[in-house]
Amino acid sequence: MQAIQTIAIDLPLKALVWQDGADKTWMAYNDPGWIAKRHALGHEAAAVHAMAGALEALASTATA
């Protein structure tokens, strides 16, 4: 956030988890890759990729 102040609009990362009428659990969040691209944060590709993988794993577990 110190290097690219506009990224503060998307941080901290947030996730929304809910259960629908059929008792199916859903999870929604903004993809870290999209956030990085939105704010032209190209120099941290490894960190962005790691965050995206962690969120995918969390979503899979939360919605299983």
VENMO-V291604 format. One record per backbone hydrogen bond with DSSP energy under -0.5 kcal/mol. CO is the residue of the C=O (numbers start at 0). NH is the residue of the N-H. E is the energy in kcal/mol with one decimal. If there is no record, write none. Layout:
# VENMO-V291604
CO&NH&E / CO&NH&E
This chain:
# VENMO-V291604
3&6&-1.7 / 4&7&-1.8 / 5&8&-1.6 / 6&9&-1.8 / 6&10&-0.6 / 13&29&-0.5 / 14&16&-0.5 / 15&27&-2.6 / 17&25&-3.3 / 19&22&-1.9 / 23&19&-2.6 / 25&17&-2.0 / 27&15&-2.8 / 30&33&-0.5 / 30&34&-2.1 / 31&35&-2.7 / 32&36&-2.3 / 33&37&-2.7 / 34&38&-1.6 / 35&40&-3.3 / 36&39&-1.4 / 39&41&-1.1 / 41&44&-0.7 / 43&47&-2.4 / 44&48&-2.6 / 45&49&-2.2 / 46&50&-2.3 / 47&51&-2.4 / 48&52&-2.2 / 49&53&-2.2 / 50&54&-2.4 / 51&55&-2.3 / 52&56&-2.3 / 53&57&-2.3 / 54&58&-2.7 / 55&59&-2.3 / 56&60&-2.1 / 57&61&-2.9 / 58&62&-1.9 / 60&63&-0.8
